């Protein structure tokens, strides 16, 4: 029975947490933003955090100070561990408190921990008694069926979201490689132009002091070299144009794939492709403004 209630608490508080995040984003950005990590209407970190507080800290309810301090510590640990683990798994930092005082690695900070502690007091004393009565009114069979349906939905959502993030990472890897090759080709073309100009200048100086026969021989050799250079340059330009087109196509697809996550986590930071992700975020913001 305890596990049954705990699971219902988890899903209910996950939904309420999602509602809170959406309301906050609506006030801040004046538009709807799905602020959850997952696509569905739930934020599991809220479900885990609040369920842990109402279950593990039940013995502290008689003392508001102890309840607040213990909630402060417990929720901070959950938020910090969640941020750290998600960072290591997906190679993205989903939220960042770096600019706020007394932060630890950007995963947690004192101002938000204080706010979470106060929110837990309100939930434990004001919200959870109503939730307990609501869960008690739900027939057990209906509750079990609801848990099964929600668990299946959460598992599917988690699988789809994880696959999407891994696909985003692969696309960022490809964009990084294509960008590096484009820079290499551009540098090579610039170096060829420099070398050709210098060779022409040196050849002009030499020809002033050469006999006509040697001049004609040098012109023939130079013509052959120029033909080889033109052929190489043509192949290089074709490769460069192909890579630019592929880069543009891949950028468009990546923007579509990352749109929801970037809006949900505007402070998201890629560990492997920080500059590239920031560029994509700027382009997404430009597209949003044009609309």
Backbone bond lengths (Angstrom), bond angles and torsions (degrees), N, CA, C in turn:
res aa  C-N    CA-C-N  psi(-1)  N-CA   C-N-CA  omega(-1)  CA-C   N-CA-C  phi
1 X - - - 1.465 - - 1.530 110.86 -
2 X 1.328 117.06 -37.47 1.458 120.31 179.64 1.526 111.06 -63.29
3 X 1.333 117.43 -42.60 1.464 121.22 178.66 1.526 110.15 -65.56
4 X 1.343 116.08 -39.92 1.464 121.42 178.54 1.525 110.30 -57.13
5 X 1.320 116.99 -50.69 1.458 121.25 -179.96 1.538 110.88 -65.76
6 X 1.312 115.87 -39.85 1.466 119.92 -178.71 1.527 110.86 -61.34
7 X 1.322 116.92 -41.15 1.466 120.52 179.04 1.529 111.47 -66.05
8 X 1.325 116.32 -40.49 1.462 119.01 177.45 1.528 110.97 -65.64
9 X 1.326 116.53 -40.58 1.464 120.11 175.76 1.528 110.36 -59.20
10 X 1.328 115.16 -44.51 1.464 120.19 -178.43 1.524 111.03 -57.54
11 X 1.321 116.99 -50.28 1.462 119.78 -177.19 1.529 111.28 -68.41
12 X 1.323 117.23 -39.48 1.453 119.74 -178.88 1.534 111.21 -66.18
13 X 1.313 116.98 -45.40 1.463 119.40 -179.83 1.531 112.11 -73.13
14 X 1.326 117.11 -26.95 1.472 119.74 172.73 1.522 110.16 -63.18
15 X 1.337 115.42 -41.14 1.468 119.77 178.53 1.527 110.97 -69.03
16 X 1.331 117.34 -44.70 1.459 120.31 178.78 1.529 111.52 -63.27
17 X 1.327 116.66 -36.57 1.461 119.99 176.43 1.510 111.65 -64.81
18 X 1.338 116.36 -40.46 1.463 120.45 176.83 1.523 110.31 -62.43
19 X 1.340 117.01 -42.24 1.469 120.70 177.84 1.525 110.96 -60.86
20 X 1.319 116.15 -39.97 1.467 120.64 179.25 1.523 111.23 -64.05
21 X 1.329 116.53 -45.14 1.465 120.73 179.91 1.529 111.25 -64.33
22 X 1.327 116.86 -41.19 1.468 120.47 179.77 1.523 110.35 -65.47
23 X 1.331 116.59 -42.22 1.465 120.16 178.79 1.532 110.54 -62.63
24 X 1.318 116.71 -43.11 1.467 121.00 178.80 1.526 110.93 -61.69
25 X 1.342 116.34 -44.29 1.465 120.33 -179.36 1.527 110.91 -67.13
26 X 1.321 117.00 -36.07 1.462 120.57 179.35 1.524 111.13 -64.59
27 X 1.314 116.09 -43.57 1.470 120.22 178.02 1.529 110.51 -64.05
28 X 1.317 116.68 -40.09 1.462 121.55 -175.27 1.525 112.46 -76.36
29 X 1.333 117.47 -41.55 1.458 120.71 -172.22 1.525 113.51 -109.54
30 X 1.321 118.00 -5.28 1.460 122.91 177.90 1.525 112.69 62.90
31 X 1.306 117.33 29.98 1.463 122.23 176.91 1.513 108.88 -160.26
32 X 1.347 115.81 162.13 1.455 119.81 179.81 1.525 110.58 -74.44
33 X 1.328 114.88 132.31 1.465 121.40 175.12 1.521 107.96 -136.33
34 X 1.327 116.15 124.64 1.460 120.00 175.88 1.523 108.05 -75.81
35 X 1.334 116.34 99.99 1.453 120.43 -170.75 1.532 113.60 -88.08
36 X 1.297 117.69 12.68 1.459 118.88 178.85 1.514 112.18 -89.21
37 X 1.327 116.00 154.77 1.464 120.54 172.96 1.522 109.82 -64.21
38 X 1.331 115.71 -38.00 1.452 121.56 179.30 1.527 109.88 -90.99
39 X 1.331 115.33 169.08 1.459 119.41 -178.14 1.506 113.58 -79.78
40 X 1.333 117.59 -26.80 1.459 121.88 -177.13 1.515 113.23 -79.74
41 X 1.330 116.64 174.41 1.473 120.99 -177.85 1.519 112.70 -81.06
42 X 1.317 115.90 63.66 1.459 120.35 177.30 1.519 111.06 -156.54
43 X 1.325 114.26 146.07 1.466 122.27 173.95 1.520 106.93 -121.77
44 X 1.326 117.78 96.11 1.471 120.85 -174.27 1.521 114.44 -56.55
45 X 1.339 118.03 -28.66 1.460 119.00 -178.90 1.527 110.77 -64.40
46 X 1.329 117.06 -32.74 1.463 120.21 175.01 1.516 110.34 -69.93
47 X 1.330 116.37 -41.80 1.454 119.31 178.89 1.514 112.32 -61.34
48 X 1.338 116.23 -42.97 1.465 120.56 178.80 1.525 110.40 -66.74
49 X 1.327 116.51 -46.71 1.463 120.48 -175.76 1.518 113.09 -63.24
50 X 1.327 117.05 -51.03 1.465 120.09 -177.35 1.526 110.78 -69.41
51 X 1.324 117.53 -39.83 1.471 120.00 177.90 1.522 110.73 -61.54
52 X 1.316 116.63 -38.96 1.464 120.32 177.91 1.526 110.99 -65.58
53 X 1.319 116.83 -40.84 1.464 120.35 -179.31 1.519 111.17 -64.75
54 X 1.339 117.94 -50.34 1.473 120.74 -175.44 1.524 111.47 -70.67
55 X 1.329 117.22 -20.38 1.477 119.86 -178.84 1.522 111.69 -94.39
56 X 1.328 116.20 -51.52 1.464 120.09 -173.84 1.528 113.34 -79.58
57 X 1.321 116.95 -25.73 1.468 120.15 -174.97 1.532 112.30 -106.16
58 X 1.297 116.27 21.25 1.468 119.93 -178.96 1.528 111.65 -61.15
59 X 1.319 117.03 -31.73 1.463 120.46 -178.25 1.512 114.42 -73.48
60 X 1.342 117.73 -9.16 1.464 121.17 -178.77 1.530 113.04 -100.12
61 X 1.313 118.19 6.43 1.466 120.63 -173.29 1.524 113.06 -65.50
62 X 1.314 118.22 -23.08 1.468 120.31 -178.94 1.526 112.64 -76.61
63 X 1.306 117.38 -15.38 1.467 121.50 -179.91 1.524 109.09 -122.51
64 X 1.322 116.45 110.69 1.463 119.75 -179.41 1.526 112.00 -62.79
65 X 1.326 116.26 -35.84 1.452 119.81 -179.43 1.521 111.09 -65.50
66 X 1.348 116.18 -48.55 1.467 119.64 179.08 1.526 111.23 -64.79
67 X 1.322 116.09 -38.39 1.465 119.63 178.77 1.526 110.54 -64.39
68 X 1.313 115.90 -41.96 1.462 119.37 179.72 1.530 111.33 -65.39
69 X 1.325 116.58 -48.57 1.464 120.34 -177.58 1.525 111.57 -63.79
70 X 1.326 116.13 -43.51 1.472 119.25 -179.94 1.525 111.26 -67.05
71 X 1.354 116.58 -37.37 1.468 119.92 176.68 1.521 110.19 -66.07
72 X 1.319 115.80 -42.09 1.462 122.12 176.96 1.531 110.37 -53.34
73 X 1.323 116.47 -49.91 1.466 121.48 -177.06 1.520 111.09 -69.51
74 X 1.330 117.35 -47.07 1.469 121.22 -174.95 1.525 111.73 -64.24
75 X 1.321 116.97 -47.57 1.466 120.30 -178.10 1.529 110.78 -67.53
76 X 1.319 116.72 -36.69 1.469 120.05 177.00 1.527 110.73 -62.39
77 X 1.334 117.05 -42.94 1.470 121.12 177.69 1.527 110.92 -62.13
78 X 1.330 116.73 -43.60 1.470 120.19 -178.90 1.523 110.53 -64.65
79 X 1.331 116.67 -44.46 1.462 119.55 -179.84 1.530 110.94 -65.23
80 X 1.320 117.03 -43.37 1.455 120.25 -179.35 1.519 112.56 -64.73
81 X 1.326 116.45 -45.02 1.469 120.10 179.32 1.520 111.42 -65.43
82 X 1.333 116.68 -40.17 1.465 119.91 179.44 1.526 110.93 -63.06
83 X 1.333 116.59 -47.21 1.457 119.90 179.16 1.517 112.26 -61.56
84 X 1.317 116.93 -42.24 1.467 121.32 -178.76 1.531 111.09 -65.65
85 X 1.338 116.45 -46.06 1.467 120.44 -178.36 1.527 111.17 -65.22
86 X 1.336 116.91 -44.16 1.465 119.72 178.73 1.516 111.13 -63.61
87 X 1.305 116.83 -35.45 1.463 121.74 177.44 1.524 110.00 -62.34
88 X 1.317 117.06 -46.39 1.462 120.92 -177.41 1.521 112.28 -70.08
89 X 1.337 116.92 -34.52 1.467 119.96 -177.75 1.528 111.36 -75.54
90 X 1.334 116.39 -47.78 1.468 120.70 -172.14 1.521 113.56 -102.04
91 X 1.338 117.97 -6.18 1.467 122.56 179.62 1.525 111.79 62.12
92 X 1.331 116.02 32.21 1.453 122.11 174.11 1.525 108.46 -134.17
93 X 1.303 115.06 142.66 1.463 120.52 173.44 1.521 106.95 -98.03
94 X 1.345 116.07 111.81 1.454 120.22 -167.57 1.525 112.93 -80.40
95 X 1.304 118.58 -32.08 1.464 121.72 171.75 1.516 107.89 -137.29
96 X 1.305 115.18 155.76 1.464 119.04 -172.65 1.528 109.56 -143.27
97 X 1.327 115.90 113.64 1.457 121.73 177.80 1.534 111.69 -99.72
98 X 1.316 116.90 22.25 1.463 120.59 -172.93 1.529 112.51 -56.19
99 X 1.328 116.90 -37.73 1.450 119.36 -177.57 1.511 114.99 -79.40
100 X 1.333 117.51 -4.79 1.459 121.47 -177.99 1.530 110.43 -96.35
101 X 1.321 117.44 153.97 1.472 119.97 -175.39 1.526 113.16 -69.05
102 X 1.329 114.40 147.39 1.460 123.10 175.08 1.539 111.97 54.70
103 X 1.331 115.15 46.50 1.467 119.05 176.34 1.525 109.16 -92.56
104 X 1.311 115.58 155.28 1.462 122.38 177.42 1.518 107.99 -117.98
105 X 1.326 115.68 103.40 1.456 120.46 179.19 1.509 114.45 65.10
106 X 1.330 117.88 9.02 1.454 121.10 -176.81 1.519 113.31 81.01
107 X 1.343 116.75 -4.41 1.465 120.45 -178.32 1.529 111.78 -82.54
108 X 1.312 117.26 -35.89 1.465 122.47 178.77 1.520 108.63 -137.94
109 X 1.328 116.19 159.50 1.453 120.61 176.77 1.520 109.10 -152.35
110 X 1.308 115.43 158.84 1.461 121.03 -175.10 1.533 113.23 -61.83
111 X 1.334 120.42 -47.61 1.475 119.27 -178.17 1.526 113.54 -57.02
112 X 1.332 116.87 -44.17 1.463 119.21 -179.23 1.521 111.31 -72.62
113 X 1.321 117.86 -34.99 1.461 120.22 177.17 1.530 110.60 -63.40
114 X 1.330 116.34 -39.86 1.471 120.33 175.77 1.527 110.00 -61.38
115 X 1.329 115.86 -43.29 1.462 120.04 179.87 1.524 111.28 -65.84
116 X 1.348 117.66 -40.60 1.470 120.30 178.78 1.526 110.22 -63.58
117 X 1.318 117.46 -40.57 1.467 120.15 178.74 1.514 111.90 -60.97
118 X 1.344 116.33 -43.95 1.464 120.31 178.19 1.527 111.20 -65.80
119 X 1.331 116.91 -40.25 1.465 120.35 178.93 1.524 110.73 -62.86
120 X 1.324 117.15 -37.23 1.465 120.30 178.93 1.528 111.53 -64.83
121 X 1.332 117.49 -36.44 1.474 120.05 175.84 1.522 110.47 -60.73
122 X 1.322 116.21 -45.47 1.466 120.38 179.67 1.517 110.91 -62.91
123 X 1.326 116.21 -41.38 1.465 120.13 -178.66 1.523 110.85 -67.00
124 X 1.339 116.83 -47.98 1.466 120.76 -176.56 1.521 110.87 -64.10
125 X 1.319 117.33 -42.57 1.468 121.03 -174.91 1.526 113.56 -87.89
126 X 1.324 117.57 -30.36 1.458 119.09 -174.76 1.509 115.79 -111.07
127 X 1.331 117.46 -43.29 1.457 121.37 -172.92 1.528 112.40 -89.09
128 X 1.317 117.15 -44.82 1.466 119.51 -171.67 1.529 113.63 -64.37
129 X 1.328 120.76 -37.07 1.463 118.13 176.10 1.527 112.42 -56.41
130 X 1.333 117.54 -38.39 1.465 120.57 176.91 1.525 111.09 -67.54
131 X 1.340 115.48 -39.58 1.468 119.48 178.51 1.527 110.68 -64.33
132 X 1.305 117.00 -41.03 1.468 120.45 178.01 1.522 111.14 -59.22
133 X 1.333 117.14 -44.91 1.466 120.10 179.81 1.523 110.83 -65.71
134 X 1.338 116.24 -38.86 1.461 120.01 179.35 1.525 111.01 -63.40
135 X 1.319 116.61 -44.76 1.472 120.71 178.55 1.525 110.44 -64.29
136 X 1.339 116.68 -37.23 1.459 120.41 178.70 1.509 112.93 -65.04
137 X 1.335 118.23 -30.14 1.464 121.80 179.33 1.534 112.52 -76.34
138 X 1.310 116.97 -17.76 1.466 121.21 -177.01 1.525 110.03 -79.48
139 X 1.348 118.21 123.67 1.471 120.24 176.48 1.524 110.48 -56.31
140 X 1.321 116.18 142.28 1.465 119.60 -174.92 1.517 112.29 -61.31
141 X 1.330 117.20 -39.79 1.463 119.78 -180.00 1.523 110.95 -62.54
142 X 1.338 114.97 -42.22 1.469 118.82 178.36 1.524 110.53 -66.64
143 X 1.341 115.59 -37.63 1.455 119.62 178.40 1.516 111.95 -63.81
144 X 1.323 117.24 -43.08 1.466 121.41 179.00 1.527 111.10 -64.35
145 X 1.342 116.32 -41.11 1.464 119.89 178.26 1.521 110.51 -64.28
146 X 1.330 115.71 -40.64 1.461 120.16 179.04 1.524 110.71 -64.08
147 X 1.330 116.77 -41.17 1.471 120.26 178.97 1.523 110.63 -62.14
148 X 1.339 116.83 -42.06 1.468 120.60 -179.88 1.524 111.15 -63.13
149 X 1.335 115.96 -45.16 1.462 119.76 -178.91 1.528 110.44 -64.48
150 X 1.327 116.43 -46.31 1.468 120.46 -178.18 1.529 111.59 -66.56
151 X 1.338 116.93 -37.33 1.465 120.16 178.36 1.526 110.99 -64.34
152 X 1.344 116.06 -42.40 1.460 119.97 178.03 1.530 110.57 -63.61
153 X 1.337 115.65 -43.13 1.464 119.17 178.55 1.518 112.54 -63.88
154 X 1.334 116.08 -41.14 1.468 120.07 178.99 1.522 111.01 -65.12
155 X 1.338 116.66 -41.68 1.465 120.07 179.77 1.524 111.11 -63.90
156 X 1.352 116.45 -42.68 1.471 119.92 178.41 1.518 110.75 -64.41
157 X 1.329 116.31 -42.61 1.468 121.26 179.31 1.525 110.55 -62.08
158 X 1.321 116.23 -43.67 1.460 120.45 179.54 1.526 111.35 -63.06
159 X 1.339 116.58 -41.02 1.466 120.39 179.99 1.525 110.95 -65.21
160 X 1.346 116.57 -44.30 1.464 120.42 -179.31 1.532 110.93 -65.63
161 X 1.330 116.01 -43.86 1.462 119.68 -179.69 1.524 111.53 -64.81
162 X 1.326 116.69 -43.40 1.467 120.25 178.95 1.522 111.04 -61.35
163 X 1.351 116.08 -44.36 1.464 119.80 178.43 1.530 110.53 -61.65
164 X 1.345 116.79 -39.42 1.456 120.44 178.96 1.522 112.77 -64.82
165 X 1.329 116.72 -39.95 1.465 120.19 179.61 1.523 110.71 -68.18
166 X 1.334 116.82 -42.42 1.458 120.20 177.75 1.527 111.16 -63.00
167 X 1.337 115.71 -37.81 1.469 119.74 176.66 1.524 110.39 -66.03
168 X 1.331 116.64 -40.49 1.466 120.47 176.32 1.519 110.78 -60.16
169 X 1.334 116.91 -42.45 1.465 120.53 178.79 1.528 111.44 -62.18
170 X 1.342 116.28 -40.57 1.470 119.48 178.73 1.526 110.68 -64.88
171 X 1.324 116.27 -40.00 1.463 119.00 179.12 1.523 111.17 -66.48
172 X 1.309 116.56 -39.25 1.467 119.23 176.82 1.526 110.55 -63.68
173 X 1.340 117.27 -38.40 1.464 120.88 175.94 1.533 110.58 -60.29
174 X 1.345 115.89 -45.26 1.463 120.36 -179.59 1.527 111.04 -64.99
175 X 1.325 116.63 -43.04 1.466 119.53 178.05 1.523 111.30 -61.40
176 X 1.317 116.23 -39.40 1.462 120.44 179.17 1.527 110.64 -63.58
177 X 1.339 116.67 -43.13 1.467 120.33 -179.74 1.528 110.97 -66.98
178 X 1.337 116.60 -44.78 1.465 119.66 -179.90 1.525 110.39 -63.90
179 X 1.325 116.51 -42.03 1.455 120.40 178.28 1.519 111.85 -60.76
180 X 1.332 116.33 -40.58 1.461 120.29 179.08 1.530 110.99 -65.01
181 X 1.349 116.66 -40.59 1.467 119.55 179.17 1.523 111.09 -68.31
182 X 1.342 116.96 -37.32 1.464 119.76 177.07 1.526 110.50 -62.53
183 X 1.324 116.64 -42.64 1.468 119.56 177.94 1.522 111.09 -63.94
184 X 1.340 116.15 -38.75 1.467 119.73 179.71 1.524 111.36 -64.90
185 X 1.347 116.62 -43.65 1.466 120.19 179.03 1.527 110.43 -64.90
186 X 1.336 115.74 -42.00 1.460 119.70 178.72 1.526 111.45 -61.05
187 X 1.317 116.41 -42.85 1.470 120.14 177.78 1.528 111.04 -64.09
188 X 1.350 115.38 -39.73 1.458 119.34 -179.37 1.529 110.92 -65.77
189 X 1.338 116.25 -42.54 1.466 120.08 178.44 1.529 110.39 -62.95
190 X 1.330 116.62 -40.73 1.456 119.73 177.76 1.517 111.90 -63.77
191 X 1.336 115.71 -40.01 1.467 119.72 178.91 1.528 110.69 -65.56
192 X 1.346 118.10 -38.87 1.463 121.42 178.42 1.527 111.29 -63.21
193 X 1.344 115.16 -42.44 1.470 118.56 178.30 1.529 110.34 -60.83
194 X 1.328 116.03 -44.42 1.465 120.35 179.20 1.523 111.31 -60.89
195 X 1.345 116.37 -45.46 1.461 119.97 -178.41 1.522 111.21 -64.96
196 X 1.349 116.68 -40.40 1.470 119.34 -179.46 1.528 111.20 -64.49
197 X 1.327 115.45 -41.78 1.468 118.66 179.03 1.529 110.92 -63.12
198 X 1.327 116.84 -44.70 1.456 120.63 -179.99 1.518 111.28 -64.91
199 X 1.354 116.77 -41.54 1.473 119.79 178.24 1.522 110.65 -61.72
200 X 1.327 116.93 -41.54 1.467 120.29 -179.52 1.525 110.89 -63.41
201 X 1.320 115.96 -41.29 1.464 119.78 179.24 1.524 110.79 -65.06
202 X 1.326 117.46 -43.96 1.467 120.85 179.51 1.521 110.65 -65.78
203 X 1.351 115.82 -39.20 1.464 119.46 -179.00 1.528 110.39 -65.27
204 X 1.315 116.13 -38.72 1.476 119.29 179.45 1.520 111.10 -62.35
205 X 1.325 116.90 -39.70 1.467 120.12 178.87 1.522 111.68 -66.93
206 X 1.354 115.17 -39.26 1.467 119.01 -179.11 1.513 111.09 -68.39
207 X 1.332 116.43 -41.52 1.461 120.65 -175.72 1.520 112.62 -63.80
208 X 1.284 117.58 -25.96 1.466 120.37 179.58 1.525 111.43 -63.78
209 X 1.317 117.51 -25.29 1.468 121.41 -176.07 1.528 112.54 -111.72
210 X 1.358 116.90 9.63 1.468 119.38 -175.64 1.524 110.57 -104.04
211 X 1.342 114.59 154.49 1.466 120.14 175.10 1.518 109.72 -71.34
212 X 1.365 116.14 162.50 1.457 119.79 -176.46 1.516 111.50 -64.16
213 X 1.330 116.73 -35.59 1.466 118.82 -178.62 1.511 111.32 -64.29
214 X 1.313 115.99 -45.65 1.467 119.15 -179.96 1.531 110.38 -66.88
215 X 1.340 116.43 -32.84 1.453 119.76 178.32 1.525 110.99 -62.99
216 X 1.387 115.78 -44.21 1.462 119.16 179.72 1.521 111.20 -63.64
217 X 1.365 116.14 -39.81 1.469 119.93 179.16 1.530 110.42 -63.85
218 X 1.320 116.40 -41.89 1.471 120.52 -179.48 1.524 110.71 -65.88
219 X 1.359 115.87 -37.50 1.464 119.28 178.91 1.528 110.57 -63.60
220 X 1.349 116.50 -38.87 1.461 120.23 179.50 1.527 110.73 -64.55
221 X 1.341 114.48 -46.41 1.470 118.55 179.03 1.524 110.67 -62.30
222 X 1.332 115.32 -42.01 1.460 120.00 -179.66 1.530 111.28 -63.53
223 X 1.361 115.36 -36.84 1.466 118.55 178.70 1.518 112.00 -63.36
224 X 1.349 115.94 -43.13 1.460 119.46 177.79 1.536 111.19 -62.32
225 X 1.332 115.78 -43.13 1.467 119.52 179.61 1.521 111.29 -63.66
226 X 1.357 115.31 -38.82 1.461 118.57 -179.66 1.533 111.23 -64.81
227 X 1.374 115.87 -39.44 1.466 118.71 178.52 1.526 110.93 -61.70
228 X 1.346 116.94 -42.27 1.467 120.15 178.66 1.523 110.46 -64.95
229 X 1.341 115.44 -38.96 1.461 119.24 -179.61 1.527 111.11 -67.00
230 X 1.361 116.02 -40.95 1.463 119.93 178.95 1.522 110.89 -62.32
231 X 1.383 115.58 -41.25 1.455 119.88 179.00 1.527 110.35 -63.13
232 X 1.325 115.75 -45.18 1.467 119.86 178.53 1.527 110.74 -63.05
233 X 1.327 115.83 -41.76 1.453 119.69 -178.96 1.524 111.08 -64.91
234 X 1.350 116.66 -39.26 1.459 120.12 178.98 1.535 110.92 -63.05
235 X 1.330 116.12 -45.27 1.458 119.79 177.90 1.524 111.07 -62.09
236 X 1.330 116.09 -40.29 1.465 120.45 179.72 1.522 111.13 -64.67
237 X 1.346 115.53 -42.82 1.468 119.27 179.40 1.523 111.47 -63.88
238 X 1.350 116.90 -40.08 1.463 119.94 178.30 1.530 110.98 -62.82
239 X 1.321 115.08 -42.56 1.469 119.63 177.67 1.522 110.40 -63.72
240 X 1.320 116.45 -40.95 1.465 121.63 -179.25 1.534 110.51 -64.23
241 X 1.323 117.26 -45.25 1.463 121.03 179.90 1.526 111.39 -64.57
242 X 1.349 115.98 -39.83 1.456 119.84 178.69 1.524 111.45 -63.57
243 X 1.330 115.85 -42.15 1.463 120.17 179.83 1.529 111.09 -67.01
244 X 1.330 117.32 -39.07 1.468 120.12 177.96 1.524 111.11 -62.58
245 X 1.322 116.95 -41.78 1.462 120.33 178.67 1.531 110.84 -64.93
246 X 1.332 116.11 -43.27 1.461 120.43 178.59 1.526 110.93 -63.98
247 X 1.312 116.50 -38.90 1.474 121.28 179.24 1.527 110.33 -63.52
248 X 1.329 116.56 -43.04 1.467 120.47 179.71 1.528 111.00 -65.17
249 X 1.337 116.94 -43.76 1.465 120.33 179.21 1.522 111.14 -63.07
250 X 1.324 115.86 -44.14 1.460 120.32 -178.43 1.530 110.89 -67.97
251 X 1.320 117.02 -34.94 1.461 120.32 177.17 1.520 110.93 -63.72
252 X 1.338 116.66 -43.66 1.460 120.41 178.15 1.516 112.25 -61.65
253 X 1.336 116.57 -43.74 1.462 120.16 179.19 1.525 111.26 -65.88
254 X 1.324 116.78 -37.92 1.461 120.77 179.86 1.524 111.31 -67.75
255 X 1.334 116.45 -37.33 1.459 120.10 176.95 1.517 111.05 -60.93
256 X 1.324 116.69 -43.48 1.458 120.46 178.82 1.522 111.04 -63.97
257 X 1.335 116.60 -42.44 1.466 120.66 -176.60 1.520 112.10 -69.88
258 X 1.316 117.10 -31.87 1.462 120.27 -174.10 1.521 113.42 -97.96
259 X 1.315 118.01 -1.22 1.463 121.76 -173.20 1.528 111.97 -55.29
260 X 1.347 117.40 -51.80 1.465 119.79 -175.10 1.524 111.46 -66.57
261 X 1.330 116.96 -44.11 1.462 119.89 -177.78 1.527 111.62 -65.82
262 X 1.325 116.91 -38.73 1.466 119.58 -179.93 1.520 110.31 -67.05
263 X 1.328 116.60 -38.67 1.461 119.40 178.10 1.526 111.15 -70.15
264 X 1.333 116.11 -36.77 1.467 119.34 179.98 1.524 111.59 -71.25
265 X 1.341 116.18 -34.48 1.467 120.99 -178.39 1.527 108.97 -127.37
266 X 1.342 117.55 76.72 1.473 119.96 -176.43 1.524 113.39 -61.80
267 X 1.330 117.77 -20.38 1.462 120.81 178.86 1.535 112.27 -96.35
268 X 1.326 116.32 10.60 1.462 120.19 179.98 1.524 110.10 -58.09
269 X 1.326 115.30 137.23 1.462 121.21 -177.13 1.522 109.29 -133.51
270 X 1.337 115.95 128.63 1.460 120.81 179.40 1.523 109.83 -85.26
271 X 1.323 115.74 132.00 1.459 119.79 178.72 1.526 111.83 -72.43
272 X 1.327 117.36 -34.20 1.464 121.39 -175.51 1.523 112.86 -93.74
273 X 1.341 117.05 -30.25 1.466 120.38 -172.86 1.527 109.81 -134.13
274 X 1.307 116.53 56.95 1.455 121.20 -174.89 1.522 112.17 -59.35
275 X 1.332 117.69 -52.36 1.461 120.97 -177.28 1.520 111.42 -65.40
276 X 1.321 117.25 -39.23 1.461 121.15 -179.24 1.527 110.62 -65.57
277 X 1.321 117.78 -44.14 1.459 120.75 178.94 1.527 110.84 -64.90
278 X 1.322 117.84 -38.25 1.459 120.63 177.19 1.527 110.59 -63.29
279 X 1.334 116.82 -37.76 1.462 120.39 177.01 1.526 110.78 -64.49
280 X 1.331 116.91 -42.31 1.460 120.78 178.07 1.529 111.00 -64.28
281 X 1.327 117.27 -38.53 1.460 120.85 178.15 1.523 111.17 -64.15
282 X 1.330 116.88 -39.02 1.464 120.39 177.51 1.526 111.05 -65.14
283 X 1.329 116.75 -42.23 1.464 120.24 179.11 1.525 110.87 -65.27
284 X 1.327 116.63 -39.51 1.459 120.59 178.19 1.523 110.72 -64.11
285 X 1.320 116.59 -38.66 1.464 121.15 177.67 1.528 110.84 -65.52
286 X 1.335 116.78 -37.76 1.459 120.22 177.47 1.523 111.44 -65.32
287 X 1.340 116.01 -41.34 1.465 120.14 177.75 1.514 110.28 -63.26
288 X 1.328 116.86 -41.76 1.465 121.23 179.97 1.525 111.07 -63.55
289 X 1.333 117.55 -41.71 1.459 120.78 -179.91 1.526 111.81 -65.73
290 X 1.334 117.70 -37.06 1.454 121.23 179.83 1.522 111.69 -65.31
291 X 1.341 115.36 -29.07 1.460 118.77 178.83 1.521 111.10 -75.17
